[in-house]
Amino acid sequence: MKKTIIAALIALSALSASAQVNTDRVMMIGKNALYFEDYVLAIQYFNQVISAKPYLAEPYYFRAMSKFMLDDFKGAEEDASECLIRNPYYTAAYQLRGAARQNQEKYQLAATDYQRSLEFFPEDRITLVNMGIVNVEMKQYEVAEKFFEVLLRRFPDYTPGYLTRSQLYLEQGDTIQALTDLDKAIEIDPYTSQSFSARGLLYFQQKQYNKALADLDEAVRLDPYFTGNYINRGLVKYHLNDLRGAMADYDRVIETEENNLIARFNRGLLRAQVADNNRAISDFDKVLELDPDNTIAYLNRSMLKNEIGDKGGALSDLNMVLEAHPDFFNGYYMRSQLKRELNDLRGSENDYLLARAEEAKARKNATSNIEPLDKMSGDDGVKATRDETDTNIEKFNLLVVAHEEDSQKSKYQRQSRGKVQNIHAPVEMEPLFVLTYYERSVEVHRPVYYSEAMDKGNSQLGLNWILKVTNLEAPLNELQVQTHFRSIDNYSRRLEDDTRNAALFFGRGMDFMLVQDYENALKDMNRVLEINPEMILARFARAVIRTKQMEYDRLQDDPMMVDHGNGIELPGRSELPGKLRLPEISTRSIDYEEILKDYESIIRLNPDFIFAWYNRAEIFTLEKDYRAAISDYTRAIELEPQFAEAYFNRGLSRLSIGETAAGLDDLRKAGELGIIQSYSIIKRMQ
């Protein structure tokens, strides 16, 4: 009995020690997944740590971060609170919870969290910006201005501070001060498209159309993928009577975003103005397919159907409008005329009487000095516009402005899920090619590259999934995460009876790599190469694993969310408050020798394996050895003349050493083959 108790205590002690090691490793792997934007997978790992050691603050913080990046702001707030219960001095959690509350419009609570963060880091510029924003949201303009004053006194060259303060001034109606701040932002950083967008829209609202056009042209040049710039530039061109140019801008938006409501609506109005009625109707058809409650679109489509003789369709659409707007007397006049043309004389007379009654009621309720009620908005020769949120049926024939006021303000406070944009829009190389089972799709298809080695590997290894080589690696969803965990268990059981099976080690190594457990993935690939030193795919996978591990390991000495010297910087919903700040790669601290050896071995074993040439070139660029990189990219292109990513990276490498003409030629070819960001760089360089 005594021996049993002692044995149990020893086993418990060993289990405890093992749990300590495992939770540390699981925590590290979870941070790995978070860093590589695999948020669902990261949450699974942090769940395991919380389950094993619920008293730790750190896993709650990082799980909150993962939820935040997936737009689960309530979940992020709850986890950040759990973190602070366990450690009230975990300052980053105050910022994260503040950002989560801000995105839920809990502005007072967000301000409380930001204030707490400022107690620890009183000159943190990101928190000062957020404090300004939440006070603007609460209409506490004087308080907001004080925070901006502190921020810009401490950081006089901080562009986001001027951009967000300009919004404060616009909220107060002070366009002169807003324009001064926007001018200052552009003076400091003339390469930020948002500054030109904001100033262009302000000029547009002041009816300085030529200045607005110049700014929006520059905004489009700097960021050719933000559709709001094209929409607003189309409005400016419309006001300058350049209907062809306005139409071209809306066509461009719809080419890239088929379901863009504003572009569809505005193009429909422009087509109606030039009597292109059938195509205008097709645009309003699409608007109503996407937004079935858009009565303004119904009214426009009704008028167009009437123009082409579809009286029944026009009447049906007009019925929808009057059902939603029973006081719209002009609509009754229209319907009265339609019914008369359809020989419904009684219905026509009833609608005419209704129209007269509603018009009299409107005149009685109207205030003095207003636009005549029998005149529709925009018919007096002045080209007015409306905001997307303005549903006044009287403004049915007005073009829509993108991101006006609140919508524009959100441009500086929010952004797309899972990512934090960099206001300076850095030019980045196309990433490494990796082995995976999952590939994300892109809007513009790129060439598919055939590899005999991949075909042979898939047939010989007999894996559960088809192995792919891609640089468009897709993150795993929750079901896939659980599937690969089960697969790891299955391979482990089979390896107990077959310890020399390279295919089993390779399959398990792939599973470990996909769930971001690089340490175990590396062990399995090493074992594969001990058994079969000439397996090219295992050597390629090992090089990729080592590269990813190094990329993550270099962050371990610096906290992930620290804006060095300026407190903690959150990856929030804001373009202006910053992004996940990561140190640049230092070639002095990273040793790529083992990775390069693997690629050299692959090239020796199979000189036609283009991905080894490409990835080795990528390592050379990290070491700033651009000429060696250009040589490898060139070899990859010789083997695969449609290698879009190699053209793109070779172009950037050539630009880096001053070979501008050759670099631009490469970027043009990359753009032709589907890498659309090439055109943005070409425009900047030209």
C-alpha positions as CSV (number, residue, x, y, z in Angstrom):
1,M,0.0,0.0,0.0
2,K,2.8,2.4,1.0
3,K,4.7,1.5,-2.2
4,T,1.6,2.3,-4.2
5,I,1.2,5.7,-2.6
6,I,4.8,6.5,-3.2
7,A,4.6,5.4,-6.8
8,A,1.5,7.5,-7.3
9,L,3.2,10.5,-5.8
10,I,6.2,10.0,-8.1
11,A,3.9,9.7,-11.1
12,L,2.0,12.8,-10.1
13,S,5.2,14.7,-9.6
14,A,6.4,13.6,-13.1
15,L,3.1,14.5,-14.6
16,S,3.2,18.0,-13.0
17,A,6.7,18.5,-14.3
18,S,5.6,17.3,-17.7
19,A,2.6,19.7,-17.6
20,Q,4.9,22.6,-16.8
21,V,7.1,21.9,-19.8
22,N,4.1,21.2,-22.1
23,T,2.2,24.3,-21.2
24,D,5.3,26.4,-21.9
25,R,5.6,24.7,-25.3
26,V,1.9,25.0,-26.1
27,M,2.0,28.6,-25.1
28,M,5.0,29.2,-27.5
29,I,3.3,27.4,-30.3
30,G,0.1,29.4,-29.7
31,K,2.1,32.6,-30.1
32,N,3.6,31.1,-33.2
33,A,0.2,30.7,-34.7
34,L,-0.9,34.2,-33.6
35,Y,2.2,35.7,-35.2
36,F,1.5,33.9,-38.5
37,E,-2.2,35.1,-38.4
38,D,-3.6,31.6,-37.8
39,Y,-6.0,32.9,-35.2
40,V,-8.4,30.0,-34.9
41,L,-5.5,27.6,-34.3
42,A,-3.9,30.0,-31.8
43,I,-7.1,30.0,-29.8
44,Q,-7.1,26.2,-29.6
45,Y,-3.6,26.3,-28.1
46,F,-4.4,29.0,-25.6
47,N,-7.5,27.0,-24.6
48,Q,-5.2,24.1,-23.7
49,V,-3.0,26.3,-21.5
50,I,-6.0,27.9,-19.8
51,S,-7.5,24.4,-19.1
52,A,-4.2,23.2,-17.6
53,K,-3.3,26.4,-15.7
54,P,-6.3,28.7,-15.4
55,Y,-4.5,30.9,-12.9
56,L,-2.1,32.3,-15.6
57,A,-2.8,35.8,-17.0
58,E,-0.8,35.5,-20.2
59,P,-2.9,32.9,-22.1
60,Y,-6.0,35.0,-21.5
61,Y,-4.3,38.0,-23.0
62,F,-3.1,36.2,-26.1
63,R,-6.5,34.5,-26.6
64,A,-8.1,37.9,-26.3
65,M,-5.7,39.1,-29.0
66,S,-6.7,36.2,-31.3
67,K,-10.4,36.9,-30.7
68,F,-9.9,40.6,-31.4
69,M,-8.3,39.8,-34.7
70,L,-11.3,37.7,-35.6
71,D,-13.7,40.6,-34.8
72,D,-15.0,38.9,-31.6
73,F,-14.7,42.1,-29.6
74,K,-17.0,40.9,-26.7
75,G,-14.9,37.7,-26.3
76,A,-11.7,39.8,-26.5
77,E,-13.0,42.1,-23.8
78,E,-14.0,39.2,-21.5
79,D,-10.6,37.5,-21.9
80,A,-8.7,40.7,-21.3
81,S,-10.7,41.2,-18.1
82,E,-9.8,37.7,-17.0
83,C,-6.1,38.5,-17.7
84,L,-6.4,41.7,-15.5
85,I,-8.1,39.8,-12.7
86,R,-5.1,37.5,-12.5
87,N,-2.5,40.3,-13.0
88,P,-3.7,43.9,-12.7
89,Y,-0.3,45.2,-13.9
90,Y,-0.5,43.5,-17.3
91,T,-0.6,46.9,-19.0
92,A,-1.0,45.6,-22.6
93,A,-4.4,44.1,-21.5
94,Y,-5.7,47.6,-20.7
95,Q,-5.0,48.7,-24.2
96,L,-6.4,45.6,-25.8
97,R,-9.6,45.8,-23.7
98,G,-9.9,49.5,-24.5
99,A,-9.7,48.7,-28.2
100,A,-12.3,45.9,-27.9
101,R,-14.6,48.2,-26.0
102,Q,-14.1,51.0,-28.5
103,N,-15.1,48.7,-31.3
104,Q,-18.3,47.9,-29.3
105,E,-18.9,51.6,-28.9
106,K,-18.4,51.4,-25.2
107,Y,-16.5,54.7,-25.3
108,Q,-16.6,55.6,-21.6
109,L,-15.3,52.2,-20.6
110,A,-12.7,52.3,-23.4
111,A,-11.5,55.7,-22.1
112,T,-11.1,54.3,-18.6
113,D,-8.9,51.5,-19.9
114,Y,-6.8,53.9,-22.0
115,Q,-6.4,56.2,-19.0
116,R,-5.2,53.3,-16.9
117,S,-2.7,52.5,-19.7
118,L,-1.4,56.1,-19.7
119,E,-0.7,55.8,-16.0
120,F,2.0,53.3,-16.9
121,F,3.0,54.9,-20.3
122,P,2.0,58.5,-20.2
123,E,3.5,59.3,-23.6
124,D,2.3,56.3,-25.5
125,R,1.3,57.8,-28.8
126,I,-1.1,55.0,-29.8
127,T,-3.1,55.4,-26.5
128,L,-3.1,59.2,-26.9
129,V,-4.6,58.9,-30.4
130,N,-7.2,56.4,-29.1
131,M,-8.1,58.7,-26.2
132,G,-8.6,61.5,-28.7
133,I,-10.9,59.3,-30.8
134,V,-13.1,58.0,-28.0
135,N,-13.6,61.6,-26.7
136,V,-14.6,62.8,-30.1
137,E,-17.1,59.9,-30.2
138,M,-18.5,61.1,-26.9
139,K,-18.6,64.7,-28.2
140,Q,-16.1,65.8,-25.6
141,Y,-14.1,67.9,-28.0
142,E,-12.1,70.0,-25.6
143,V,-10.9,66.9,-23.8
144,A,-10.0,65.3,-27.1
145,E,-8.1,68.4,-28.2
146,K,-6.0,68.3,-25.1
147,F,-4.9,64.7,-25.8
148,F,-3.9,65.6,-29.4
149,E,-2.0,68.6,-28.1
150,V,0.0,66.4,-25.7
151,L,0.6,63.9,-28.5
152,L,1.8,66.3,-31.1
153,R,3.9,68.3,-28.6
154,R,5.7,65.1,-27.8
155,F,5.7,63.7,-31.4
156,P,5.5,66.7,-33.8
157,D,6.2,64.5,-36.8
158,Y,3.5,61.9,-36.1
159,T,1.3,61.9,-39.2
160,P,-1.6,59.9,-37.7
161,G,-2.0,62.5,-35.0
162,Y,-2.6,65.3,-37.5
163,L,-5.0,63.1,-39.5
164,T,-7.1,62.2,-36.5
165,R,-7.1,65.7,-35.1
166,S,-8.3,67.0,-38.5
167,Q,-11.4,64.8,-38.0
168,L,-11.9,66.4,-34.6
169,Y,-11.9,69.8,-36.3
170,L,-14.3,68.6,-39.0
171,E,-16.7,67.4,-36.3
172,Q,-16.7,70.9,-34.9
173,G,-17.1,72.4,-38.4
174,D,-13.7,74.1,-38.3
175,T,-12.6,73.4,-41.9
176,I,-9.7,75.9,-41.7
177,Q,-8.0,74.0,-38.8
178,A,-8.8,70.7,-40.4
179,L,-7.1,71.7,-43.7
180,T,-4.1,73.0,-41.8
181,D,-3.6,69.6,-40.1
182,L,-4.1,67.8,-43.4
183,D,-1.5,70.0,-45.1
184,K,0.9,69.3,-42.2
185,A,0.4,65.6,-42.5
186,I,1.1,65.7,-46.2
187,E,4.2,67.9,-45.6
188,I,5.6,65.3,-43.1
189,D,4.7,62.2,-45.1
190,P,3.8,62.8,-48.8
191,Y,3.5,59.0,-49.4
192,T,0.4,58.4,-47.3
193,S,-2.7,58.0,-49.5
194,Q,-5.2,58.6,-46.6
195,S,-3.9,62.2,-46.2
196,F,-4.6,63.0,-49.8
197,S,-8.0,61.2,-49.7
198,A,-9.1,63.2,-46.6
199,R,-7.9,66.5,-48.1
200,G,-9.4,65.8,-51.5
201,L,-12.8,65.0,-49.9
202,L,-12.6,68.3,-47.9
203,Y,-11.8,70.3,-51.0
204,F,-14.7,68.5,-52.7
205,Q,-17.1,69.6,-49.9
206,Q,-15.8,73.1,-50.3
207,K,-16.5,72.9,-54.1
208,Q,-12.8,73.4,-55.0
209,Y,-13.1,70.6,-57.6
210,N,-9.7,71.0,-59.3
211,K,-7.8,70.8,-56.1
212,A,-10.0,67.9,-55.0
213,L,-9.2,66.1,-58.3
214,A,-5.4,66.6,-57.9
215,D,-5.5,65.2,-54.4
216,L,-7.6,62.2,-55.3
217,D,-5.4,61.5,-58.3
218,E,-2.5,61.3,-55.9
219,A,-4.4,59.1,-53.4
220,V,-5.2,56.7,-56.3
221,R,-1.6,56.7,-57.4
222,L,-0.4,55.9,-53.8
223,D,-3.1,53.3,-53.1
224,P,-4.7,52.0,-56.3
225,Y,-6.7,49.4,-54.4
226,F,-8.9,51.5,-52.1
227,T,-12.2,51.8,-54.0
228,G,-13.4,54.9,-52.0
229,N,-10.9,57.0,-53.8
230,Y,-12.2,56.1,-57.2
231,I,-15.8,56.7,-56.1
232,N,-15.1,60.1,-54.8
233,R,-12.9,61.0,-57.8
234,G,-15.8,60.0,-60.0
235,L,-18.0,62.5,-58.1
236,V,-15.4,65.2,-58.6
237,K,-15.2,64.4,-62.4
238,Y,-19.0,64.5,-62.5
239,H,-18.9,68.0,-61.0
240,L,-16.3,69.0,-63.6
241,N,-18.6,67.7,-66.3
242,D,-16.2,64.8,-67.2
243,L,-18.9,62.1,-67.4
244,R,-16.7,59.8,-69.4
245,G,-14.0,60.0,-66.7
246,A,-16.5,59.5,-63.9
247,M,-17.9,56.4,-65.6
248,A,-14.4,55.0,-66.0
249,D,-13.8,55.3,-62.3
250,Y,-17.0,53.5,-61.4
251,D,-16.2,50.8,-64.0
252,R,-12.8,50.3,-62.3
253,V,-14.4,49.9,-58.9
254,I,-17.0,47.4,-60.2
255,E,-14.3,45.4,-62.1
256,T,-12.5,44.8,-58.7
257,E,-15.6,44.8,-56.5
258,E,-18.6,43.5,-58.4
259,N,-20.9,44.1,-55.4
260,N,-19.9,47.6,-54.5
261,L,-23.2,49.3,-53.8
262,I,-22.1,52.9,-54.1
263,A,-20.3,52.4,-57.5
264,R,-23.3,50.5,-58.9
265,F,-25.8,53.1,-57.7
266,N,-23.7,56.0,-59.1
267,R,-23.0,54.3,-62.4
268,G,-26.7,53.7,-62.7
269,L,-27.5,57.4,-62.3
270,L,-24.8,58.4,-64.8
271,R,-26.0,55.9,-67.3
272,A,-29.6,57.2,-66.9
273,Q,-28.3,60.8,-67.5
274,V,-26.8,59.7,-70.9
275,A,-30.0,57.8,-71.7
276,D,-28.3,54.4,-71.5
277,N,-31.5,53.2,-69.8
278,N,-31.2,49.4,-70.1
279,R,-27.7,49.3,-68.7
280,A,-28.8,51.7,-65.9
281,I,-31.6,49.3,-65.0
282,S,-29.1,46.4,-64.8
283,D,-27.1,48.4,-62.3
284,F,-30.1,49.2,-60.2
285,D,-31.1,45.5,-60.5
286,K,-27.8,44.6,-58.8
287,V,-28.2,47.3,-56.2
288,L,-31.6,45.9,-55.2
289,E,-30.3,42.3,-55.3
290,L,-27.7,43.3,-52.7
291,D,-29.9,45.8,-50.8
292,P,-33.6,44.8,-51.2
293,D,-34.8,47.7,-48.9
294,N,-33.2,50.4,-51.0
295,T,-36.3,52.4,-51.9
296,I,-34.2,55.1,-53.6
297,A,-33.0,52.5,-56.1
298,Y,-36.6,51.3,-56.6
299,L,-37.6,54.9,-57.5
300,N,-34.8,55.3,-60.0
301,R,-35.5,51.9,-61.6
302,S,-39.2,52.8,-61.7
303,M,-38.5,56.0,-63.7
304,L,-36.1,54.1,-66.0
305,K,-38.7,51.3,-66.7
306,N,-41.2,54.0,-67.5
307,E,-38.7,55.5,-70.0
308,I,-38.4,52.2,-71.8
309,G,-42.1,51.5,-71.8
310,D,-42.3,48.9,-69.1
311,K,-45.3,50.5,-67.4
312,G,-46.1,47.5,-65.3
313,G,-42.6,47.2,-63.9
314,A,-42.5,50.9,-63.2
315,L,-45.7,50.7,-61.3
316,S,-44.6,47.7,-59.2
317,D,-41.4,49.5,-58.2
318,L,-43.2,52.7,-57.4
319,N,-45.6,50.8,-55.2
320,M,-42.6,49.6,-53.1
321,V,-41.5,53.2,-52.7
322,L,-44.8,54.6,-51.6
323,E,-45.3,51.7,-49.2
324,A,-42.1,52.7,-47.4
325,H,-42.7,56.5,-47.9
326,P,-46.5,57.2,-47.7
327,D,-45.8,61.0,-47.4
328,F,-43.8,61.2,-50.7
329,F,-46.3,63.3,-52.7
330,N,-44.2,63.4,-55.8
331,G,-44.4,59.6,-55.9
332,Y,-48.2,59.8,-55.9
333,Y,-48.1,62.3,-58.8
334,M,-45.9,59.8,-60.7
335,R,-48.1,56.9,-59.9
336,S,-51.2,58.9,-60.9
337,Q,-49.7,59.5,-64.3
338,L,-48.6,55.8,-64.7
339,K,-52.1,54.6,-63.8
340,R,-53.6,57.0,-66.3
341,E,-51.4,55.6,-69.0
342,L,-52.5,52.1,-68.0
343,N,-56.2,53.2,-68.2
344,D,-56.7,52.9,-64.5
345,L,-58.6,56.3,-64.4
346,R,-60.1,55.8,-60.9
347,G,-56.8,54.8,-59.4
348,S,-55.1,57.7,-61.2
349,E,-57.6,60.2,-59.7
350,N,-57.2,58.8,-56.2
351,D,-53.4,59.1,-56.4
352,Y,-53.7,62.6,-57.7
353,L,-55.9,63.6,-54.7
354,L,-53.5,61.9,-52.3
355,A,-50.6,63.7,-53.8
356,R,-52.4,67.1,-53.4
357,A,-53.3,66.3,-49.8
358,E,-49.7,65.2,-48.9
359,E,-48.2,68.2,-50.7
360,A,-50.5,70.6,-48.7
361,K,-49.6,68.8,-45.5
362,A,-45.9,69.2,-46.3
363,R,-46.2,72.9,-47.2
364,K,-48.0,73.5,-43.9
365,N,-45.3,71.8,-41.9
366,A,-42.4,73.2,-43.8
367,T,-40.2,76.0,-42.3
368,S,-39.6,79.3,-44.1
369,N,-37.0,79.8,-46.8
370,I,-36.8,76.3,-48.0
371,E,-36.4,74.9,-51.5
372,P,-39.7,74.9,-53.4
373,L,-41.5,71.6,-52.7
374,D,-42.4,71.1,-56.4
375,K,-38.7,71.0,-57.2
376,M,-36.8,67.8,-56.8
377,S,-33.3,67.9,-55.2
378,G,-30.6,68.6,-57.7
379,D,-32.9,69.9,-60.4
380,D,-31.9,73.6,-59.9
381,G,-28.6,73.2,-61.7
382,V,-26.6,72.6,-58.5
383,K,-25.0,69.2,-58.5
384,A,-25.6,68.1,-54.9
385,T,-24.6,64.7,-53.4
386,R,-25.7,62.6,-50.5
387,D,-24.0,60.3,-48.0
388,E,-24.6,56.6,-48.2
389,T,-26.6,56.6,-44.9
390,D,-28.9,59.4,-46.1
391,T,-32.2,57.7,-47.1
392,N,-34.2,60.9,-47.9
393,I,-36.3,59.8,-50.8
394,E,-36.3,63.4,-52.2
395,K,-32.6,62.9,-52.9
396,F,-33.3,60.0,-55.2
397,N,-31.2,61.5,-58.1
398,L,-28.1,62.4,-56.2
399,L,-24.8,60.6,-56.5
400,V,-23.4,59.0,-53.3
401,V,-20.2,60.0,-51.6
402,A,-18.0,57.2,-50.2
403,H,-16.9,57.5,-46.6
404,E,-18.4,60.9,-45.9
405,E,-18.3,62.1,-42.3
406,D,-18.9,59.0,-40.1
407,S,-18.0,56.6,-42.9
408,Q,-14.8,58.6,-43.6
409,K,-14.0,58.7,-39.9
410,S,-14.2,54.9,-39.7
411,K,-11.5,54.8,-42.3
412,Y,-9.2,56.0,-39.6
413,Q,-10.6,53.9,-36.8
414,R,-11.4,50.5,-38.3
415,Q,-9.9,48.2,-40.8
416,S,-10.4,44.7,-42.3
417,R,-10.4,41.7,-40.1
418,G,-7.3,39.8,-39.0
419,K,-4.8,42.3,-40.2
420,V,-3.5,45.8,-39.1
421,Q,-2.5,48.0,-42.0
422,N,0.6,50.0,-42.1
423,I,0.0,53.6,-43.0
424,H,3.3,53.8,-44.9
425,A,2.2,50.9,-47.2
426,P,5.5,49.1,-47.3
427,V,6.6,47.3,-50.5
428,E,7.0,43.6,-49.6
429,M,8.5,40.7,-51.4
430,E,6.3,37.8,-52.4
431,P,6.6,35.2,-49.7
432,L,8.4,31.8,-49.7
433,F,6.9,28.8,-51.2
434,V,5.9,26.2,-48.6
435,L,4.5,22.6,-48.6
436,T,0.9,22.5,-47.4
437,Y,-2.5,20.9,-48.1
438,Y,-4.4,24.2,-48.1
439,E,-4.1,27.2,-50.5
440,R,-6.0,30.5,-50.2
441,S,-7.6,32.0,-53.3
442,V,-6.8,35.3,-54.8
443,E,-8.9,37.7,-56.9
444,V,-6.6,37.5,-59.9
445,H,-5.5,34.0,-60.8
446,R,-1.8,33.4,-61.3
447,P,-0.1,30.7,-63.4
448,V,0.0,27.1,-62.0
449,Y,3.5,25.7,-62.0
450,Y,4.0,22.0,-62.7
451,S,6.5,20.1,-60.7
452,E,7.5,16.5,-61.5
453,A,9.0,16.2,-58.0
454,M,5.6,17.1,-56.4
455,D,3.7,14.5,-58.6
456,K,6.2,11.8,-57.7
457,G,6.1,12.7,-54.0
458,N,2.3,12.6,-53.8
459,S,2.2,9.2,-55.5
460,Q,5.0,7.7,-53.4
461,L,4.2,9.1,-50.0
462,G,0.5,8.1,-50.0
463,L,-0.6,10.9,-47.7
464,N,-4.2,11.5,-46.6
465,W,-4.3,14.8,-48.5
466,I,-2.8,16.1,-51.7
467,L,0.4,17.9,-51.0
468,K,0.8,21.3,-52.6
469,V,3.6,23.8,-52.9
470,T,2.4,27.4,-52.8
471,N,3.2,30.9,-51.4
472,L,-0.5,31.5,-50.7
473,E,-0.7,29.4,-47.6
474,A,-4.2,29.3,-46.0
475,P,-4.7,29.4,-42.2
476,L,-6.6,26.4,-40.8
477,N,-10.2,26.5,-39.6
478,E,-11.3,24.8,-36.4
479,L,-12.3,21.6,-38.0
480,Q,-9.0,21.3,-39.9
481,V,-7.1,22.0,-36.6
482,Q,-8.8,19.1,-34.9
483,T,-8.4,16.8,-37.9
484,H,-4.6,17.3,-37.9
485,F,-4.4,16.7,-34.2
486,R,-6.1,13.4,-34.7
487,S,-3.8,12.7,-37.7
488,I,-0.8,13.2,-35.4
489,D,-2.2,10.7,-33.0
490,N,-2.8,8.2,-35.8
491,Y,0.7,8.5,-37.2
492,S,2.2,8.2,-33.7
493,R,0.3,4.9,-33.2
494,R,1.5,3.5,-36.5
495,L,5.1,4.6,-35.9
496,E,5.2,2.5,-32.7
497,D,5.1,-0.6,-35.0
498,D,7.0,0.8,-37.9
499,T,9.9,3.0,-36.8
500,R,11.7,3.1,-40.1
501,N,8.8,4.3,-42.3
502,A,9.9,7.6,-43.8
503,A,6.4,8.3,-45.2
504,L,4.8,8.1,-41.8
505,F,7.4,10.5,-40.3
506,F,6.9,12.8,-43.2
507,G,3.1,12.8,-42.8
508,R,3.3,13.5,-39.1
509,G,5.9,16.2,-39.7
510,M,3.5,17.9,-42.1
511,D,0.8,17.8,-39.5
512,F,3.1,19.3,-36.9
513,M,4.1,22.1,-39.3
514,L,0.5,22.9,-40.1
515,V,-0.4,23.2,-36.4
516,Q,2.7,25.5,-36.0
517,D,4.6,23.0,-33.8
518,Y,7.9,23.6,-35.5
519,E,10.1,21.8,-33.0
520,N,8.4,18.5,-33.4
521,A,8.0,19.1,-37.2
522,L,11.8,19.6,-37.5
523,K,12.4,16.4,-35.5
524,D,10.2,14.3,-37.8
525,M,11.8,15.8,-41.0
526,N,15.3,15.1,-39.6
527,R,14.2,11.5,-39.0
528,V,12.9,11.2,-42.6
529,L,16.3,12.4,-43.9
530,E,18.2,10.0,-41.7
531,I,16.2,7.2,-43.3
532,N,16.2,8.6,-46.8
533,P,18.7,11.4,-47.3
534,E,17.6,12.0,-50.9
535,M,14.0,12.8,-50.3
536,I,13.7,16.3,-51.8
537,L,10.3,17.2,-50.3
538,A,11.5,16.4,-46.8
539,R,14.6,18.6,-47.3
540,F,12.4,21.4,-48.7
541,A,10.0,21.1,-45.8
542,R,12.9,21.2,-43.3
543,A,14.2,24.4,-44.9
544,V,10.8,26.0,-44.7
545,I,10.3,24.9,-41.1
546,R,13.7,26.3,-40.1
547,T,12.9,29.6,-41.8
548,K,9.5,29.9,-40.1
549,Q,11.0,29.0,-36.7
550,M,13.7,31.7,-37.1
551,E,11.2,34.3,-38.1
552,Y,9.3,33.6,-34.9
553,D,12.3,33.1,-32.6
554,R,13.6,36.5,-33.4
555,L,10.6,38.0,-31.6
556,Q,11.2,36.3,-28.4
557,D,13.5,38.9,-26.9
558,D,10.9,41.6,-27.7
559,P,7.3,41.6,-26.6
560,M,5.0,41.3,-29.6
561,M,2.9,44.4,-29.1
562,V,5.6,46.9,-27.9
563,D,6.2,50.1,-29.8
564,H,9.8,50.5,-28.7
565,G,10.3,53.7,-26.8
566,N,6.6,54.6,-27.0
567,G,4.8,52.1,-24.8
568,I,2.5,49.4,-26.2
569,E,1.1,49.4,-29.7
570,L,-2.0,47.3,-30.3
571,P,-3.0,45.7,-33.5
572,G,-6.4,47.4,-33.5
573,R,-9.1,48.3,-35.9
574,S,-7.4,51.5,-36.8
575,E,-5.1,52.3,-39.7
576,L,-3.9,55.3,-37.9
577,P,-3.2,53.9,-34.4
578,G,-0.7,51.6,-35.9
579,K,0.0,48.0,-36.6
580,L,1.7,45.0,-35.0
581,R,5.2,46.4,-34.7
582,L,7.9,43.9,-35.5
583,P,11.7,44.5,-35.5
584,E,13.3,44.3,-38.9
585,I,15.3,41.2,-39.7
586,S,18.9,41.6,-38.6
587,T,21.3,39.5,-40.7
588,R,23.8,39.7,-37.8
589,S,21.6,37.7,-35.5
590,I,20.2,35.1,-37.9
591,D,22.3,32.3,-39.2
592,Y,20.9,31.0,-42.5
593,E,23.7,28.5,-43.2
594,E,21.7,25.4,-42.5
595,I,18.7,26.6,-44.6
596,L,21.0,27.4,-47.5
597,K,22.6,24.0,-47.2
598,D,19.2,22.3,-47.6
599,Y,18.4,24.3,-50.7
600,E,21.9,23.6,-52.2
601,S,21.3,19.9,-51.6
602,I,17.9,20.0,-53.3
603,I,19.4,21.9,-56.3
604,R,22.2,19.3,-56.5
605,L,19.7,16.4,-56.4
606,N,17.1,18.0,-58.7
607,P,18.3,21.2,-60.6
608,D,14.8,21.6,-62.1
609,F,13.0,22.1,-58.8
610,I,12.2,25.8,-59.3
611,F,10.9,26.4,-55.8
612,A,14.3,25.7,-54.3
613,W,15.9,28.3,-56.6
614,Y,13.1,30.8,-55.6
615,N,13.3,30.2,-51.9
616,R,17.1,30.3,-51.8
617,A,16.9,33.7,-53.6
618,E,14.5,34.8,-50.9
619,I,17.1,34.0,-48.3
620,F,19.7,36.0,-50.2
621,T,17.4,39.0,-50.2
622,L,17.1,38.7,-46.4
623,E,20.9,38.8,-46.2
624,K,20.8,41.8,-48.6
625,D,22.8,39.9,-51.2
626,Y,20.6,41.1,-54.1
627,R,22.9,40.1,-56.9
628,A,23.0,36.4,-55.7
629,A,19.2,36.6,-55.4
630,I,18.8,38.0,-58.9
631,S,20.9,35.1,-60.2
632,D,18.6,32.5,-58.5
633,Y,15.4,34.2,-59.6
634,T,16.7,34.3,-63.1
635,R,17.4,30.6,-63.0
636,A,13.9,29.9,-61.7
637,I,12.4,32.0,-64.6
638,E,14.6,30.1,-67.1
639,L,13.0,26.9,-65.8
640,E,9.5,28.4,-65.6
641,P,9.0,31.4,-67.9
642,Q,5.6,32.2,-66.4
643,F,7.0,32.4,-62.8
644,A,5.1,35.5,-61.7
645,E,6.5,35.7,-58.1
646,A,10.1,35.3,-59.3
647,Y,9.6,38.2,-61.8
648,F,8.1,40.3,-59.0
649,N,10.9,39.6,-56.5
650,R,13.6,40.0,-59.1
651,G,12.1,43.3,-60.0
652,L,12.3,44.5,-56.4
653,S,15.9,43.2,-56.1
654,R,16.9,45.0,-59.2
655,L,15.3,48.2,-57.9
656,S,17.3,47.8,-54.7
657,I,20.6,47.9,-56.5
658,G,19.6,50.8,-58.8
659,E,18.7,48.8,-61.9
660,T,15.5,50.7,-62.3
661,A,14.7,50.0,-66.0
662,A,15.2,46.2,-65.7
663,G,13.4,46.2,-62.4
664,L,10.3,47.9,-63.9
665,D,10.3,45.5,-66.8
666,D,10.2,42.6,-64.3
667,L,7.3,44.3,-62.4
668,R,5.4,44.8,-65.6
669,K,5.7,41.1,-66.4
670,A,4.7,40.2,-62.9
671,G,1.6,42.4,-63.2
672,E,0.8,40.8,-66.5
673,L,1.0,37.4,-64.8
674,G,-1.4,38.4,-62.0
675,I,0.5,40.1,-59.2
676,I,-1.6,43.3,-59.2
677,Q,0.5,45.2,-56.6
678,S,3.2,45.5,-59.3
679,Y,1.3,48.4,-60.9
680,S,1.2,50.4,-57.7
681,I,5.1,50.2,-57.5
682,I,5.4,51.0,-61.2
683,K,3.4,54.1,-60.7
684,R,5.4,55.3,-57.8
685,M,8.7,54.6,-59.5
686,Q,7.6,56.4,-62.7
